[in-house]
């Protein structure tokens, strides 16, 4: 019983840690959105996206409102968005998107993790070309016909649509992100999340043991407070 209890407790703490990390990431997204476009969601599309994503993570409304109030009430100009690129174990490509008020601290922590877990931090632009930035919209499937939806959204930049009974995913080119966001809002579809993601143009295949080694580095990077998202080109 003791081992079973410890296992359950570990899973519970891991779930709470992931939730806390997600809330922190959304809080920074809200702050940066307000920095760039002000605190009114009606006139700030990026802030609307951040609020939408917060709801998708089941972030309580009072916490969302508090994050907006904090960011509106104080100077958030100190936040910067940074991208760090590096090679992971076995030649994998890894990109880290960060939001930080101290780039010197952030790059030092990112470099430390690359060095400690078999990778090497690279120069800006050294690996970015291996990824294509795309808009990725996840929509709740409320008896939606995929073929009909594709026909409706193709004029708004839909590049690819896939889904199941629970969720539909719509991909767009980077340049069409805003147009698609507006189209989905106009159609009053239930958007779970809207993200600009970096999709690898090609992937590498590794053994299970090698994948585990790469994912240790990825998970350590994700644990850093300043790291928002980590992308890799593992298959």
C-alpha positions in Angstrom: 0.0 0.0 0.0 2.9 2.4 0.8 4.4 2.2 -2.6 0.9 2.7 -4.3 0.2 5.7 -2.1 3.6 7.3 -2.9 3.1 6.7 -6.6 -0.3 8.4 -6.4 1.1 11.3 -4.4 3.9 11.7 -6.9 1.4 11.8 -9.8 -0.8 14.3 -7.9 2.2 16.6 -7.2 3.3 16.3 -10.8 -0.1 17.3 -12.0 -0.2 20.4 -9.7 3.4 21.3 -10.8 2.3 21.2 -14.4 -0.8 23.3 -13.6 1.2 25.9 -11.7 3.7 26.1 -14.6 0.9 26.6 -17.0 -0.6 29.4 -14.9 2.7 31.1 -14.6 3.2 30.9 -18.4 -0.2 32.3 -19.1 0.4 35.1 -16.6 3.5 36.2 -18.6 1.5 35.9 -21.8 -1.1 38.3 -20.4 1.6 40.7 -19.2 3.4 40.8 -22.6 0.0 41.1 -24.4 -0.8 44.1 -22.2 2.6 45.6 -22.8 2.1 45.4 -26.5 -1.5 46.3 -26.8 -3.0 47.6 -23.6 -5.4 46.0 -21.0 -8.7 46.0 -23.0 -9.3 42.6 -24.5 -11.8 44.1 -27.0 -9.0 46.1 -28.7 -6.2 43.7 -28.0 -6.4 40.4 -30.0 -3.3 39.0 -28.3 -4.8 39.5 -24.9 -8.0 37.8 -26.0 -5.9 34.8 -27.1 -4.1 34.7 -23.7 -7.4 34.8 -21.8 -8.8 32.1 -24.1 -5.8 29.9 -23.4 -6.1 30.5 -19.7 -9.6 29.3 -19.8 -8.4 26.2 -21.8 -6.1 25.4 -18.9 -9.0 25.8 -16.4 -7.4 28.8 -14.8 -10.0 30.3 -12.5 -11.6 33.6 -13.6 -10.4 35.4 -10.5 -6.8 34.5 -11.2 -7.2 35.6 -14.8 -8.7 39.0 -13.7 -5.9 39.3 -11.1 -3.2 38.7 -13.7 -4.8 41.4 -15.9 -5.1 43.8 -13.0 -1.4 43.3 -12.0 -0.1 43.8 -15.5 -2.3 46.8 -16.1 -1.4 48.4 -12.7 2.4 48.2 -13.0 5.1 48.7 -15.6 5.5 45.5 -17.6 8.0 46.9 -20.1 10.8 44.9 -18.4 9.5 41.6 -19.9 11.2 40.5 -23.1 10.5 37.6 -25.4 13.7 35.6 -26.2 14.4 32.5 -28.3 17.3 30.2 -27.6 18.4 27.4 -29.9 20.6 24.4 -29.3 21.5 20.9 -30.1 20.3 18.1 -27.8 21.7 14.6 -27.4 22.2 12.7 -30.7 22.0 15.8 -32.8 18.4 16.7 -32.0 17.3 20.3 -32.5 15.7 22.2 -29.6 14.2 25.6 -29.4 13.2 27.4 -26.2 10.8 30.3 -26.2 11.2 32.4 -23.1 9.7 35.5 -21.4 12.1 37.1 -19.0 12.9 40.3 -17.0 16.5 39.2 -16.9 18.0 37.8 -20.1 21.4 37.3 -18.6 19.9 35.0 -15.9 17.8 33.2 -18.5 20.5 32.4 -21.0 22.8 31.3 -18.2 20.2 28.8 -16.9 19.3 27.6 -20.4 23.0 27.1 -21.2 23.6 25.2 -17.9 20.8 22.7 -18.8 22.1 22.1 -22.3 25.6 21.5 -20.9 24.5 19.4 -18.0 22.2 17.1 -20.1 24.3 16.3 -23.2 23.5 19.3 -25.4 25.0 22.6 -26.5 23.5 26.0 -26.8 23.8 27.4 -30.3 23.8 30.9 -31.9 20.6 32.7 -32.8 19.3 31.5 -36.1 21.4 28.4 -36.2 18.4 26.0 -35.9 15.3 28.1 -36.4 15.2 27.2 -40.1 14.4 23.6 -39.2 11.0 24.7 -37.8 8.0 26.3 -39.5 5.9 28.7 -37.3 2.2 27.9 -37.7 -1.0 28.9 -36.1 -2.6 26.0 -34.2 -6.2 26.4 -33.1 -7.9 23.7 -30.9 -11.7 23.8 -31.0 -14.2 21.8 -29.1 -16.1 19.5 -31.4 -19.7 20.3 -30.8 -21.2 18.1 -33.5 -19.1 19.9 -36.2 -18.8 18.4 -39.7 -15.1 18.5 -40.6 -15.6 18.8 -44.3 -18.1 21.6 -43.9 -15.8 23.4 -41.5 -12.8 23.1 -43.8 -14.8 24.7 -46.6 -15.9 27.5 -44.4 -12.4 28.2 -43.1 -10.3 27.7 -46.2 -10.7 31.4 -47.2 -9.4 32.5 -43.8 -6.1 30.6 -44.1 -7.0 27.0 -43.0 -3.9 25.0 -44.1 -5.0 21.7 -42.6 -7.8 20.4 -40.4 -7.9 17.2 -38.3 -9.9 16.1 -35.4 -11.9 13.5 -33.5 -15.2 13.4 -31.6 -13.7 15.6 -28.8 -11.5 18.2 -30.5 -10.7 19.7 -33.9 -7.3 21.2 -34.7 -7.0 23.8 -37.4 -3.5 24.8 -38.8 -2.7 28.0 -40.5 0.4 29.7 -41.9 2.0 32.3 -39.5 0.7 35.2 -41.5 -2.9 34.0 -41.3 -3.1 33.6 -37.5 -4.9 36.8 -36.8 -7.4 36.3 -39.7 -8.2 32.8 -38.5 -8.6 33.9 -34.9 -11.1 36.6 -35.9 -13.0 34.1 -38.1 -13.4 31.5 -35.3 -14.5 34.2 -32.9 -17.1 35.5 -35.4 -18.4 31.9 -35.9 -18.7 31.6 -32.1 -16.9 28.3 -32.0 -15.6 27.1 -28.6 -11.9 27.7 -28.9 -9.8 25.6 -26.4 -6.5 27.3 -27.3 -4.8 29.4 -29.9 -1.0 29.1 -30.3 1.8 30.0 -32.6 3.7 26.8 -32.6 7.0 25.8 -34.2 6.5 22.6 -36.3 9.6 20.7 -37.3 10.0 20.5 -41.1 11.7 17.1 -40.6 12.1 14.8 -37.7 14.7 12.4 -36.4 14.1 8.8 -35.3 15.9 7.5 -32.2 15.7 4.5 -29.9 13.6 4.5 -26.8 16.7 4.9 -24.6 17.9 7.8 -26.7 14.5 9.5 -26.7 14.4 9.2 -22.9 17.8 11.0 -22.7 16.6 13.8 -25.0 13.4 14.2 -23.1 15.3 14.6 -19.8 16.9 17.8 -21.3 13.5 18.9 -22.6 11.8 18.5 -19.2 14.6 20.2 -17.4 14.3 23.2 -19.7 10.6 23.2 -19.2 11.1 23.4 -15.5 12.9 26.8 -15.8 10.6 29.7 -14.7 11.6 31.9 -17.7 10.9 29.2 -20.3 7.5 29.3 -21.9 7.6 26.5 -24.4 10.2 24.0 -25.6 10.1 22.6 -29.2 12.2 19.7 -30.6 12.4 17.6 -33.8 12.0 14.2 -32.3 9.7 11.9 -34.4 
